[in-house]
Amino acid sequence: MKMRLKACRVQAGMLIKEVAQAIGVSEMTVINWEKGISSPEVDLGLKLSLLYKIPLEYMDFTKDGNKDRRKKA
C-alpha cells in the first residue's frame, strides 16, 4: 500500500502537509503510511480516496497487503 499512497498523493499534486491538513492528521502520520510503517484506519482511508479521487477498493488497508485485519467470529 505504501507505494500506492505516495503515488496517489503525487498524482493529485499534493504535498504531505496538504494531505495531513485536509484529513486532520499529522504530517508524520502521512509519512508513516507512505513508508508502510502504519496503515490508515478505514475512515481515514475513505477520506484519502475522496481526496485523491480514487476508488476506495484501490487501497489495501492491511499493513502487508495480504492479511485481513477484521476479527473472525
PQR file of N, CA, C, O and H, with PARSE charges and radii, in Angstrom:
ATOM      1  N   MET A   1       0.820  -1.199   0.000 -0.4000 1.5000
ATOM      2  CA  MET A   1       0.000   0.000   0.000 -0.0000 2.0000
ATOM      3  C   MET A   1       0.855   1.251   0.000  0.5500 1.7000
ATOM      4  O   MET A   1       0.439   2.278  -0.536 -0.5500 1.4000
ATOM      5  N   LYS A   2       2.043   1.190   0.590 -0.4000 1.5000
ATOM      6  CA  LYS A   2       2.835   2.405   0.743 -0.0000 2.0000
ATOM      7  C   LYS A   2       3.124   3.082  -0.585  0.5500 1.7000
ATOM      8  O   LYS A   2       3.051   4.307  -0.682 -0.5500 1.4000
ATOM      9  H   LYS A   2       2.381   0.356   1.025  0.4000 1.0000
ATOM     10  N   MET A   3       3.450   2.304  -1.607 -0.4000 1.5000
ATOM     11  CA  MET A   3       3.750   2.908  -2.896 -0.0000 2.0000
ATOM     12  C   MET A   3       2.500   3.520  -3.524  0.5500 1.7000
ATOM     13  O   MET A   3       2.573   4.552  -4.191 -0.5500 1.4000
ATOM     14  H   MET A   3       3.509   1.309  -1.528  0.4000 1.0000
ATOM     15  N   ARG A   4       1.360   2.879  -3.307 -0.4000 1.5000
ATOM     16  CA  ARG A   4       0.121   3.420  -3.841 -0.0000 2.0000
ATOM     17  C   ARG A   4      -0.214   4.762  -3.214  0.5500 1.7000
ATOM     18  O   ARG A   4      -0.610   5.696  -3.912 -0.5500 1.4000
ATOM     19  H   ARG A   4       1.301   2.041  -2.765  0.4000 1.0000
ATOM     20  N   LEU A   5      -0.058   4.864  -1.906 -0.4000 1.5000
ATOM     21  CA  LEU A   5      -0.400   6.109  -1.236 -0.0000 2.0000
ATOM     22  C   LEU A   5       0.464   7.257  -1.722  0.5500 1.7000
ATOM     23  O   LEU A   5      -0.039   8.343  -2.008 -0.5500 1.4000
ATOM     24  H   LEU A   5       0.264   4.105  -1.338  0.4000 1.0000
ATOM     25  N   LYS A   6       1.741   7.023  -1.815 -0.4000 1.5000
ATOM     26  CA  LYS A   6       2.627   8.085  -2.279 -0.0000 2.0000
ATOM     27  C   LYS A   6       2.332   8.427  -3.739  0.5500 1.7000
ATOM     28  O   LYS A   6       2.273   9.600  -4.107 -0.5500 1.4000
ATOM     29  H   LYS A   6       2.151   6.140  -1.583  0.4000 1.0000
ATOM     30  N   ALA A   7       2.148   7.404  -4.563 -0.4000 1.5000
ATOM     31  CA  ALA A   7       1.849   7.631  -5.981 -0.0000 2.0000
ATOM     32  C   ALA A   7       0.549   8.411  -6.145  0.5500 1.7000
ATOM     33  O   ALA A   7       0.461   9.300  -6.991 -0.5500 1.4000
ATOM     34  H   ALA A   7       2.196   6.450  -4.264  0.4000 1.0000
ATOM     35  N   CYS A   8      -0.448   8.087  -5.351 -0.4000 1.5000
ATOM     36  CA  CYS A   8      -1.733   8.790  -5.428 -0.0000 2.0000
ATOM     37  C   CYS A   8      -1.578  10.245  -5.009  0.5500 1.7000
ATOM     38  O   CYS A   8      -2.159  11.141  -5.620 -0.5500 1.4000
ATOM     39  H   CYS A   8      -0.377   7.364  -4.664  0.4000 1.0000
ATOM     40  N   ARG A   9      -0.790  10.472  -3.961 -0.4000 1.5000
ATOM     41  CA  ARG A   9      -0.573  11.845  -3.499 -0.0000 2.0000
ATOM     42  C   ARG A   9       0.154  12.655  -4.565  0.5500 1.7000
ATOM     43  O   ARG A   9      -0.223  13.790  -4.859 -0.5500 1.4000
ATOM     44  H   ARG A   9      -0.318   9.743  -3.465  0.4000 1.0000
ATOM     45  N   VAL A  10       1.184  12.072  -5.135 -0.4000 1.5000
ATOM     46  CA  VAL A  10       1.952  12.756  -6.176 -0.0000 2.0000
ATOM     47  C   VAL A  10       1.051  13.025  -7.387  0.5500 1.7000
ATOM     48  O   VAL A  10       1.070  14.118  -7.954 -0.5500 1.4000
ATOM     49  H   VAL A  10       1.490  11.150  -4.897  0.4000 1.0000
ATOM     50  N   GLN A  11       0.263  12.018  -7.775 -0.4000 1.5000
ATOM     51  CA  GLN A  11      -0.648  12.171  -8.913 -0.0000 2.0000
ATOM     52  C   GLN A  11      -1.653  13.298  -8.655  0.5500 1.7000
ATOM     53  O   GLN A  11      -2.044  14.012  -9.579 -0.5500 1.4000
ATOM     54  H   GLN A  11       0.248  11.130  -7.315  0.4000 1.0000
ATOM     55  N   ALA A  12      -2.064  13.451  -7.399 -0.4000 1.5000
ATOM     56  CA  ALA A  12      -3.007  14.503  -7.031 -0.0000 2.0000
ATOM     57  C   ALA A  12      -2.318  15.867  -6.932  0.5500 1.7000
ATOM     58  O   ALA A  12      -2.984  16.892  -6.786 -0.5500 1.4000
ATOM     59  H   ALA A  12      -1.746  12.871  -6.649  0.4000 1.0000
ATOM     60  N   GLY A  13      -0.989  15.876  -7.012 -0.4000 1.5000
ATOM     61  CA  GLY A  13      -0.237  17.126  -6.936 -0.0000 2.0000
ATOM     62  C   GLY A  13      -0.248  17.749  -5.559  0.5500 1.7000
ATOM     63  O   GLY A  13      -0.251  18.972  -5.417 -0.5500 1.4000
ATOM     64  H   GLY A  13      -0.448  15.043  -7.131  0.4000 1.0000
ATOM     65  N   MET A  14      -0.253  16.895  -4.539 -0.4000 1.5000
ATOM     66  CA  MET A  14      -0.340  17.388  -3.167 -0.0000 2.0000
ATOM     67  C   MET A  14       0.945  17.123  -2.393  0.5500 1.7000
ATOM     68  O   MET A  14       1.664  16.157  -2.651 -0.5500 1.4000
ATOM     69  H   MET A  14      -0.250  15.902  -4.655  0.4000 1.0000
ATOM     70  N   LEU A  15       1.211  18.000  -1.447 -0.4000 1.5000
ATOM     71  CA  LEU A  15       2.312  17.824  -0.508 -0.0000 2.0000
ATOM     72  C   LEU A  15       1.813  17.044   0.701  0.5500 1.7000
ATOM     73  O   LEU A  15       0.615  17.014   0.979 -0.5500 1.4000
ATOM     74  H   LEU A  15       0.627  18.785  -1.237  0.4000 1.0000
ATOM     75  N   ILE A  16       2.734  16.417   1.411 -0.4000 1.5000
ATOM     76  CA  ILE A  16       2.370  15.690   2.627 -0.0000 2.0000
ATOM     77  C   ILE A  16       1.619  16.610   3.584  0.5500 1.7000
ATOM     78  O   ILE A  16       0.618  16.213   4.179 -0.5500 1.4000
ATOM     79  H   ILE A  16       3.707  16.441   1.185  0.4000 1.0000
ATOM     80  N   LYS A  17       2.102  17.823   3.725 -0.4000 1.5000
ATOM     81  CA  LYS A  17       1.477  18.788   4.632 -0.0000 2.0000
ATOM     82  C   LYS A  17       0.019  19.057   4.237  0.5500 1.7000
ATOM     83  O   LYS A  17      -0.852  19.162   5.100 -0.5500 1.4000
ATOM     84  H   LYS A  17       2.916  18.145   3.241  0.4000 1.0000
ATOM     85  N   GLU A  18      -0.233  19.165   2.960 -0.4000 1.5000
ATOM     86  CA  GLU A  18      -1.591  19.437   2.476 -0.0000 2.0000
ATOM     87  C   GLU A  18      -2.527  18.260   2.756  0.5500 1.7000
ATOM     88  O   GLU A  18      -3.677  18.449   3.152 -0.5500 1.4000
ATOM     89  H   GLU A  18       0.475  19.080   2.259  0.4000 1.0000
ATOM     90  N   VAL A  19      -2.023  17.059   2.547 -0.4000 1.5000
ATOM     91  CA  VAL A  19      -2.832  15.870   2.814 -0.0000 2.0000
ATOM     92  C   VAL A  19      -3.166  15.792   4.301  0.5500 1.7000
ATOM     93  O   VAL A  19      -4.315  15.573   4.684 -0.5500 1.4000
ATOM     94  H   VAL A  19      -1.089  16.906   2.225  0.4000 1.0000
ATOM     95  N   ALA A  20      -2.145  15.975   5.126 -0.4000 1.5000
ATOM     96  CA  ALA A  20      -2.340  15.906   6.574 -0.0000 2.0000
ATOM     97  C   ALA A  20      -3.392  16.911   7.042  0.5500 1.7000
ATOM     98  O   ALA A  20      -4.274  16.573   7.831 -0.5500 1.4000
ATOM     99  H   ALA A  20      -1.212  16.154   4.815  0.4000 1.0000
ATOM    100  N   GLN A  21      -3.296  18.131   6.557 -0.4000 1.5000
ATOM    101  CA  GLN A  21      -4.258  19.155   6.946 -0.0000 2.0000
ATOM    102  C   GLN A  21      -5.664  18.832   6.448  0.5500 1.7000
ATOM    103  O   GLN A  21      -6.648  19.054   7.154 -0.5500 1.4000
ATOM    104  H   GLN A  21      -2.580  18.406   5.916  0.4000 1.0000
ATOM    105  N   ALA A  22      -5.749  18.311   5.242 -0.4000 1.5000
ATOM    106  CA  ALA A  22      -7.057  18.023   4.637 -0.0000 2.0000
ATOM    107  C   ALA A  22      -7.825  16.930   5.365  0.5500 1.7000
ATOM    108  O   ALA A  22      -9.053  16.968   5.426 -0.5500 1.4000
ATOM    109  H   ALA A  22      -4.950  18.130   4.668  0.4000 1.0000
ATOM    110  N   ILE A  23      -7.104  15.951   5.921 -0.4000 1.5000
ATOM    111  CA  ILE A  23      -7.812  14.858   6.582 -0.0000 2.0000
ATOM    112  C   ILE A  23      -7.671  14.868   8.101  0.5500 1.7000
ATOM    113  O   ILE A  23      -8.209  13.994   8.781 -0.5500 1.4000
ATOM    114  H   ILE A  23      -6.106  15.920   5.872  0.4000 1.0000
ATOM    115  N   GLY A  24      -6.956  15.845   8.633 -0.4000 1.5000
ATOM    116  CA  GLY A  24      -6.889  16.023  10.083 -0.0000 2.0000
ATOM    117  C   GLY A  24      -5.944  15.105  10.819  0.5500 1.7000
ATOM    118  O   GLY A  24      -6.242  14.658  11.927 -0.5500 1.4000
ATOM    119  H   GLY A  24      -6.519  16.556   8.081  0.4000 1.0000
ATOM    120  N   VAL A  25      -4.796  14.817  10.210 -0.4000 1.5000
ATOM    121  CA  VAL A  25      -3.769  14.027  10.889 -0.0000 2.0000
ATOM    122  C   VAL A  25      -2.451  14.786  10.820  0.5500 1.7000
ATOM    123  O   VAL A  25      -2.348  15.815  10.152 -0.5500 1.4000
ATOM    124  H   VAL A  25      -4.554  15.180   9.310  0.4000 1.0000
ATOM    125  N   SER A  26      -1.449  14.269  11.516 -0.4000 1.5000
ATOM    126  CA  SER A  26      -0.139  14.920  11.473 -0.0000 2.0000
ATOM    127  C   SER A  26       0.604  14.536  10.191  0.5500 1.7000
ATOM    128  O   SER A  26       0.298  13.531   9.549 -0.5500 1.4000
ATOM    129  H   SER A  26      -1.532  13.434  12.059  0.4000 1.0000
ATOM    130  N   GLU A  27       1.570  15.354   9.845 -0.4000 1.5000
ATOM    131  CA  GLU A  27       2.412  15.043   8.691 -0.0000 2.0000
ATOM    132  C   GLU A  27       3.147  13.720   8.905  0.5500 1.7000
ATOM    133  O   GLU A  27       3.323  12.941   7.968 -0.5500 1.4000
ATOM    134  H   GLU A  27       1.818  16.171  10.366  0.4000 1.0000
ATOM    135  N   MET A  28       3.568  13.477  10.132 -0.4000 1.5000
ATOM    136  CA  MET A  28       4.287  12.241  10.443 -0.0000 2.0000
ATOM    137  C   MET A  28       3.404  11.021  10.208  0.5500 1.7000
ATOM    138  O   MET A  28       3.892   9.972   9.787 -0.5500 1.4000
ATOM    139  H   MET A  28       3.424  14.109  10.893  0.4000 1.0000
ATOM    140  N   THR A  29       2.131  11.152  10.473 -0.4000 1.5000
ATOM    141  CA  THR A  29       1.203  10.051  10.221 -0.0000 2.0000
ATOM    142  C   THR A  29       1.167   9.713   8.739  0.5500 1.7000
ATOM    143  O   THR A  29       1.229   8.541   8.368 -0.5500 1.4000
ATOM    144  H   THR A  29       1.734  12.004  10.815  0.4000 1.0000
ATOM    145  N   VAL A  30       1.070  10.726   7.893 -0.4000 1.5000
ATOM    146  CA  VAL A  30       1.055  10.503   6.449 -0.0000 2.0000
ATOM    147  C   VAL A  30       2.377   9.891   5.997  0.5500 1.7000
ATOM    148  O   VAL A  30       2.390   8.977   5.172 -0.5500 1.4000
ATOM    149  H   VAL A  30       1.020  11.678   8.195  0.4000 1.0000
ATOM    150  N   ILE A  31       3.475  10.385   6.529 -0.4000 1.5000
ATOM    151  CA  ILE A  31       4.796   9.835   6.198 -0.0000 2.0000
ATOM    152  C   ILE A  31       4.860   8.357   6.577  0.5500 1.7000
ATOM    153  O   ILE A  31       5.339   7.536   5.795 -0.5500 1.4000
ATOM    154  H   ILE A  31       3.464  11.127   7.200  0.4000 1.0000
ATOM    155  N   ASN A  32       4.381   8.016   7.769 -0.4000 1.5000
ATOM    156  CA  ASN A  32       4.407   6.625   8.219 -0.0000 2.0000
ATOM    157  C   ASN A  32       3.550   5.728   7.323  0.5500 1.7000
ATOM    158  O   ASN A  32       3.928   4.589   7.048 -0.5500 1.4000
ATOM    159  H   ASN A  32       3.992   8.683   8.405  0.4000 1.0000
ATOM    160  N   TRP A  33       2.412   6.226   6.871 -0.4000 1.5000
ATOM    161  CA  TRP A  33       1.584   5.455   5.941 -0.0000 2.0000
ATOM    162  C   TRP A  33       2.343   5.215   4.648  0.5500 1.7000
ATOM    163  O   TRP A  33       2.371   4.098   4.131 -0.5500 1.4000
ATOM    164  H   TRP A  33       2.105   7.151   7.095  0.4000 1.0000
ATOM    165  N   GLU A  34       2.954   6.263   4.130 -0.4000 1.5000
ATOM    166  CA  GLU A  34       3.659   6.148   2.857 -0.0000 2.0000
ATOM    167  C   GLU A  34       4.884   5.252   2.953  0.5500 1.7000
ATOM    168  O   GLU A  34       5.275   4.636   1.962 -0.5500 1.4000
ATOM    169  H   GLU A  34       2.931   7.171   4.550  0.4000 1.0000
ATOM    170  N   LYS A  35       5.492   5.169   4.121 -0.4000 1.5000
ATOM    171  CA  LYS A  35       6.649   4.296   4.319 -0.0000 2.0000
ATOM    172  C   LYS A  35       6.237   2.873   4.676  0.5500 1.7000
ATOM    173  O   LYS A  35       7.081   1.978   4.732 -0.5500 1.4000
ATOM    174  H   LYS A  35       5.175   5.669   4.926  0.4000 1.0000
ATOM    175  N   GLY A  36       4.947   2.657   4.916 -0.4000 1.5000
ATOM    176  CA  GLY A  36       4.468   1.335   5.279 -0.0000 2.0000
ATOM    177  C   GLY A  36       4.670   0.999   6.740  0.5500 1.7000
ATOM    178  O   GLY A  36       4.533  -0.160   7.131 -0.5500 1.4000
ATOM    179  H   GLY A  36       4.261   3.383   4.870  0.4000 1.0000
ATOM    180  N   ILE A  37       4.994   1.994   7.558 -0.4000 1.5000
ATOM    181  CA  ILE A  37       5.198   1.777   8.990 -0.0000 2.0000
ATOM    182  C   ILE A  37       3.868   1.539   9.683  0.5500 1.7000
ATOM    183  O   ILE A  37       3.778   0.741  10.617 -0.5500 1.4000
ATOM    184  H   ILE A  37       5.105   2.936   7.240  0.4000 1.0000
ATOM    185  N   SER A  38       2.845   2.229   9.228 -0.4000 1.5000
ATOM    186  CA  SER A  38       1.494   2.041   9.749 -0.0000 2.0000
ATOM    187  C   SER A  38       0.518   2.189   8.591  0.5500 1.7000
ATOM    188  O   SER A  38       0.899   2.567   7.484 -0.5500 1.4000
ATOM    189  H   SER A  38       2.918   2.877   8.470  0.4000 1.0000
ATOM    190  N   SER A  39      -0.735   1.887   8.865 -0.4000 1.5000
ATOM    191  CA  SER A  39      -1.778   1.979   7.843 -0.0000 2.0000
ATOM    192  C   SER A  39      -2.927   2.826   8.365  0.5500 1.7000
ATOM    193  O   SER A  39      -3.210   2.821   9.563 -0.5500 1.4000
ATOM    194  H   SER A  39      -1.044   1.579   9.765  0.4000 1.0000
ATOM    195  N   PRO A  40      -3.589   3.551   7.473 -0.5600 1.5000
ATOM    196  CA  PRO A  40      -4.728   4.352   7.917  0.2800 2.0000
ATOM    197  C   PRO A  40      -5.909   3.470   8.297  0.5500 1.7000
ATOM    198  O   PRO A  40      -6.121   2.408   7.713 -0.5500 1.4000
ATOM    199  N   GLU A  41      -6.669   3.924   9.281 -0.4000 1.5000
ATOM    200  CA  GLU A  41      -7.921   3.260   9.594 -0.0000 2.0000
ATOM    201  C   GLU A  41      -8.857   3.475   8.411  0.5500 1.7000
ATOM    202  O   GLU A  41      -8.628   4.360   7.586 -0.5500 1.4000
ATOM    203  H   GLU A  41      -6.496   4.787   9.755  0.4000 1.0000
ATOM    204  N   VAL A  42      -9.894   2.678   8.330 -0.4000 1.5000
ATOM    205  CA  VAL A  42     -10.787   2.726   7.173 -0.0000 2.0000
ATOM    206  C   VAL A  42     -11.420   4.104   6.987  0.5500 1.7000
ATOM    207  O   VAL A  42     -11.579   4.553   5.852 -0.5500 1.4000
ATOM    208  H   VAL A  42     -10.080   1.960   9.000  0.4000 1.0000
ATOM    209  N   ASP A  43     -11.785   4.784   8.078 -0.4000 1.5000
ATOM    210  CA  ASP A  43     -12.409   6.107   7.934 -0.0000 2.0000
ATOM    211  C   ASP A  43     -11.442   7.114   7.308  0.5500 1.7000
ATOM    212  O   ASP A  43     -11.847   7.957   6.508 -0.5500 1.4000
ATOM    213  H   ASP A  43     -11.656   4.420   9.000  0.4000 1.0000
ATOM    214  N   LEU A  44     -10.186   7.021   7.672 -0.4000 1.5000
ATOM    215  CA  LEU A  44      -9.187   7.911   7.074 -0.0000 2.0000
ATOM    216  C   LEU A  44      -8.856   7.479   5.649  0.5500 1.7000
ATOM    217  O   LEU A  44      -8.547   8.308   4.793 -0.5500 1.4000
ATOM    218  H   LEU A  44      -9.857   6.336   8.322  0.4000 1.0000
ATOM    219  N   GLY A  45      -8.923   6.188   5.409 -0.4000 1.5000
ATOM    220  CA  GLY A  45      -8.734   5.695   4.053 -0.0000 2.0000
ATOM    221  C   GLY A  45      -9.819   6.216   3.122  0.5500 1.7000
ATOM    222  O   GLY A  45      -9.554   6.536   1.964 -0.5500 1.4000
ATOM    223  H   GLY A  45      -9.174   5.514   6.104  0.4000 1.0000
ATOM    224  N   LEU A  46     -11.034   6.298   3.630 -0.4000 1.5000
ATOM    225  CA  LEU A  46     -12.133   6.858   2.847 -0.0000 2.0000
ATOM    226  C   LEU A  46     -11.866   8.323   2.527  0.5500 1.7000
ATOM    227  O   LEU A  46     -12.096   8.774   1.405 -0.5500 1.4000
ATOM    228  H   LEU A  46     -11.250   6.038   4.571  0.4000 1.0000
ATOM    229  N   LYS A  47     -11.381   9.058   3.517 -0.4000 1.5000
ATOM    230  CA  LYS A  47     -11.039  10.464   3.281 -0.0000 2.0000
ATOM    231  C   LYS A  47      -9.939  10.587   2.223  0.5500 1.7000
ATOM    232  O   LYS A  47      -9.986  11.469   1.365 -0.5500 1.4000
ATOM    233  H   LYS A  47     -11.195   8.691   4.429  0.4000 1.0000
ATOM    234  N   LEU A  48      -8.953   9.694   2.295 -0.4000 1.5000
ATOM    235  CA  LEU A  48      -7.873   9.710   1.302 -0.0000 2.0000
ATOM    236  C   LEU A  48      -8.412   9.403  -0.092  0.5500 1.7000
ATOM    237  O   LEU A  48      -8.031  10.051  -1.067 -0.5500 1.4000
ATOM    238  H   LEU A  48      -8.914   8.977   2.992  0.4000 1.0000
ATOM    239  N   SER A  49      -9.293   8.421  -0.182 -0.4000 1.5000
ATOM    240  CA  SER A  49      -9.818   8.063  -1.502 -0.0000 2.0000
ATOM    241  C   SER A  49     -10.614   9.211  -2.104  0.5500 1.7000
ATOM    242  O   SER A  49     -10.555   9.439  -3.312 -0.5500 1.4000
ATOM    243  H   SER A  49      -9.602   7.895   0.610  0.4000 1.0000
ATOM    244  N   LEU A  50     -11.353   9.933  -1.276 -0.4000 1.5000
ATOM    245  CA  LEU A  50     -12.093  11.102  -1.762 -0.0000 2.0000
ATOM    246  C   LEU A  50     -11.134  12.225  -2.148  0.5500 1.7000
ATOM    247  O   LEU A  50     -11.317  12.886  -3.170 -0.5500 1.4000
ATOM    248  H   LEU A  50     -11.400   9.748  -0.295  0.4000 1.0000
ATOM    249  N   LEU A  51     -10.126  12.429  -1.334 -0.4000 1.5000
ATOM    250  CA  LEU A  51      -9.155  13.478  -1.587 -0.0000 2.0000
ATOM    251  C   LEU A  51      -8.367  13.213  -2.875  0.5500 1.7000
ATOM    252  O   LEU A  51      -8.144  14.121  -3.675 -0.5500 1.4000
ATOM    253  H   LEU A  51      -9.977  11.892  -0.504  0.4000 1.0000
ATOM    254  N   TYR A  52      -7.953  11.965  -3.059 -0.4000 1.5000
ATOM    255  CA  TYR A  52      -7.157  11.594  -4.221 -0.0000 2.0000
ATOM    256  C   TYR A  52      -8.016  11.258  -5.439  0.5500 1.7000
ATOM    257  O   TYR A  52      -7.503  11.074  -6.543 -0.5500 1.4000
ATOM    258  H   TYR A  52      -8.133  11.227  -2.409  0.4000 1.0000
ATOM    259  N   LYS A  53      -9.325  11.181  -5.221 -0.4000 1.5000
ATOM    260  CA  LYS A  53     -10.271  10.852  -6.299 -0.0000 2.0000
ATOM    261  C   LYS A  53      -9.970   9.486  -6.919  0.5500 1.7000
ATOM    262  O   LYS A  53      -9.870   9.328  -8.136 -0.5500 1.4000
ATOM    263  H   LYS A  53      -9.741  11.330  -4.324  0.4000 1.0000
ATOM    264  N   ILE A  54      -9.829   8.501  -6.013 -0.4000 1.5000
ATOM    265  CA  ILE A  54      -9.610   7.125  -6.444 -0.0000 2.0000
ATOM    266  C   ILE A  54     -10.611   6.234  -5.727  0.5500 1.7000
ATOM    267  O   ILE A  54     -11.101   6.595  -4.656 -0.5500 1.4000
ATOM    268  H   ILE A  54      -9.911   8.629  -5.024  0.4000 1.0000
ATOM    269  N   PRO A  55     -10.923   5.073  -6.301 -0.5600 1.5000
ATOM    270  CA  PRO A  55     -11.858   4.157  -5.630  0.2800 2.0000
ATOM    271  C   PRO A  55     -11.284   3.650  -4.308  0.5500 1.7000
ATOM    272  O   PRO A  55     -10.089   3.374  -4.203 -0.5500 1.4000
ATOM    273  N   LEU A  56     -12.131   3.536  -3.327 -0.4000 1.5000
ATOM    274  CA  LEU A  56     -11.706   3.027  -2.028 -0.0000 2.0000
ATOM    275  C   LEU A  56     -11.104   1.634  -2.177  0.5500 1.7000
ATOM    276  O   LEU A  56     -10.154   1.290  -1.473 -0.5500 1.4000
ATOM    277  H   LEU A  56     -13.102   3.761  -3.413  0.4000 1.0000
ATOM    278  N   GLU A  57     -11.645   0.839  -3.079 -0.4000 1.5000
ATOM    279  CA  GLU A  57     -11.163  -0.520  -3.284 -0.0000 2.0000
ATOM    280  C   GLU A  57      -9.715  -0.556  -3.769  0.5500 1.7000
ATOM    281  O   GLU A  57      -9.032  -1.568  -3.611 -0.5500 1.4000
ATOM    282  H   GLU A  57     -12.417   1.119  -3.650  0.4000 1.0000
ATOM    283  N   TYR A  58      -9.248   0.539  -4.357 -0.4000 1.5000
ATOM    284  CA  TYR A  58      -7.874   0.599  -4.859 -0.0000 2.0000
ATOM    285  C   TYR A  58      -6.866   0.530  -3.718  0.5500 1.7000
ATOM    286  O   TYR A  58      -5.737   0.073  -3.900 -0.5500 1.4000
ATOM    287  H   TYR A  58      -9.803   1.361  -4.485  0.4000 1.0000
ATOM    288  N   MET A  59      -7.281   0.984  -2.551 -0.4000 1.5000
ATOM    289  CA  MET A  59      -6.384   0.982  -1.397 -0.0000 2.0000
ATOM    290  C   MET A  59      -6.555  -0.305  -0.607  0.5500 1.7000
ATOM    291  O   MET A  59      -7.669  -0.796  -0.423 -0.5500 1.4000
ATOM    292  H   MET A  59      -8.198   1.355  -2.403  0.4000 1.0000
ATOM    293  N   ASP A  60      -5.461  -0.827  -0.156 -0.4000 1.5000
ATOM    294  CA  ASP A  60      -5.446  -2.017   0.675 -0.0000 2.0000
ATOM    295  C   ASP A  60      -5.073  -1.548   2.072  0.5500 1.7000
ATOM    296  O   ASP A  60      -3.972  -1.040   2.286 -0.5500 1.4000
ATOM    297  H   ASP A  60      -4.556  -0.428  -0.306  0.4000 1.0000
ATOM    298  N   PHE A  61      -5.977  -1.714   3.017 -0.4000 1.5000
ATOM    299  CA  PHE A  61      -5.760  -1.155   4.349 -0.0000 2.0000
ATOM    300  C   PHE A  61      -5.032  -2.080   5.312  0.5500 1.7000
ATOM    301  O   PHE A  61      -4.985  -1.806   6.511 -0.5500 1.4000
ATOM    302  H   PHE A  61      -6.871  -2.127   2.843  0.4000 1.0000
ATOM    303  N   THR A  62      -4.474  -3.154   4.816 -0.4000 1.5000
ATOM    304  CA  THR A  62      -3.683  -4.013   5.683 -0.0000 2.0000
ATOM    305  C   THR A  62      -2.214  -3.643   5.543  0.5500 1.7000
ATOM    306  O   THR A  62      -1.786  -3.162   4.494 -0.5500 1.4000
ATOM    307  H   THR A  62      -4.513  -3.377   3.842  0.4000 1.0000
ATOM    308  N   LYS A  63      -1.463  -3.863   6.573 -0.4000 1.5000
ATOM    309  CA  LYS A  63      -0.055  -3.444   6.572 -0.0000 2.0000
ATOM    310  C   LYS A  63       0.756  -4.170   5.510  0.5500 1.7000
ATOM    311  O   LYS A  63       1.583  -3.559   4.833 -0.5500 1.4000
ATOM    312  H   LYS A  63      -1.811  -4.254   7.425  0.4000 1.0000
ATOM    313  N   ASP A  64       0.525  -5.480   5.360 -0.4000 1.5000
ATOM    314  CA  ASP A  64       1.330  -6.215   4.388 -0.0000 2.0000
ATOM    315  C   ASP A  64       0.596  -6.470   3.078  0.5500 1.7000
ATOM    316  O   ASP A  64       1.162  -7.056   2.155 -0.5500 1.4000
ATOM    317  H   ASP A  64      -0.147  -5.977   5.911  0.4000 1.0000
ATOM    318  N   GLY A  65      -0.640  -6.044   2.990 -0.4000 1.5000
ATOM    319  CA  GLY A  65      -1.387  -6.193   1.760 -0.0000 2.0000
ATOM    320  C   GLY A  65      -2.037  -7.551   1.583  0.5500 1.7000
ATOM    321  O   GLY A  65      -2.721  -7.774   0.584 -0.5500 1.4000
ATOM    322  H   GLY A  65      -1.100  -5.568   3.740  0.4000 1.0000
ATOM    323  N   ASN A  66      -1.844  -8.466   2.527 -0.4000 1.5000
ATOM    324  CA  ASN A  66      -2.398  -9.805   2.372 -0.0000 2.0000
ATOM    325  C   ASN A  66      -3.324 -10.221   3.504  0.5500 1.7000
ATOM    326  O   ASN A  66      -4.288 -10.950   3.274 -0.5500 1.4000
ATOM    327  H   ASN A  66      -1.289  -8.284   3.339  0.4000 1.0000
ATOM    328  N   LYS A  67      -3.056  -9.782   4.691 -0.4000 1.5000
ATOM    329  CA  LYS A  67      -3.820 -10.236   5.840 -0.0000 2.0000
ATOM    330  C   LYS A  67      -5.092  -9.422   6.039  0.5500 1.7000
ATOM    331  O   LYS A  67      -5.109  -8.209   5.830 -0.5500 1.4000
ATOM    332  H   LYS A  67      -2.272  -9.189   4.878  0.4000 1.0000
ATOM    333  N   ASP A  68      -6.141 -10.099   6.438 -0.4000 1.5000
ATOM    334  CA  ASP A  68      -7.406  -9.458   6.733 -0.0000 2.0000
ATOM    335  C   ASP A  68      -7.371  -9.004   8.189  0.5500 1.7000
ATOM    336  O   ASP A  68      -7.196  -9.826   9.089 -0.5500 1.4000
ATOM    337  H   ASP A  68      -6.127 -11.085   6.608  0.4000 1.0000
ATOM    338  N   ARG A  69      -7.536  -7.703   8.427 -0.4000 1.5000
ATOM    339  CA  ARG A  69      -7.433  -7.169   9.792 -0.0000 2.0000
ATOM    340  C   ARG A  69      -8.729  -7.336  10.578  0.5500 1.7000
ATOM    341  O   ARG A  69      -8.739  -7.110  11.788 -0.5500 1.4000
ATOM    342  H   ARG A  69      -7.678  -7.035   7.695  0.4000 1.0000
ATOM    343  N   ARG A  70      -9.815  -7.724   9.928 -0.4000 1.5000
ATOM    344  CA  ARG A  70     -11.072  -7.898  10.654 -0.0000 2.0000
ATOM    345  C   ARG A  70     -10.967  -9.106  11.561  0.5500 1.7000
ATOM    346  O   ARG A  70     -10.345 -10.109  11.209 -0.5500 1.4000
ATOM    347  H   ARG A  70      -9.807  -7.907   8.945  0.4000 1.0000
ATOM    348  N   LYS A  71     -11.581  -9.004  12.739 -0.4000 1.5000
ATOM    349  CA  LYS A  71     -11.576 -10.126  13.671 -0.0000 2.0000
ATOM    350  C   LYS A  71     -12.590 -11.158  13.207  0.5500 1.7000
ATOM    351  O   LYS A  71     -13.708 -10.827  12.811 -0.5500 1.4000
ATOM    352  H   LYS A  71     -12.086  -8.189  13.025  0.4000 1.0000
ATOM    353  N   LYS A  72     -12.178 -12.393  13.263 -0.4000 1.5000
ATOM    354  CA  LYS A  72     -13.051 -13.501  12.887 -0.0000 2.0000
ATOM    355  C   LYS A  72     -13.873 -13.893  14.097  0.5500 1.7000
ATOM    356  O   LYS A  72     -13.360 -13.929  15.216 -0.5500 1.4000
ATOM    357  H   LYS A  72     -11.270 -12.662  13.584  0.4000 1.0000
ATOM    358  N   ALA A  73     -15.146 -14.186  13.880 -0.4000 1.5000
ATOM    359  CA  ALA A  73     -16.042 -14.587  14.979 -0.0000 2.0000
ATOM    360  C   ALA A  73     -15.936 -16.068  15.237  0.5500 1.7000
ATOM    361  O   ALA A  73     -16.613 -16.591  16.123 -0.5500 1.4000
ATOM    362  H   ALA A  73     -15.563 -14.157  12.972  0.4000 1.0000
TER
END
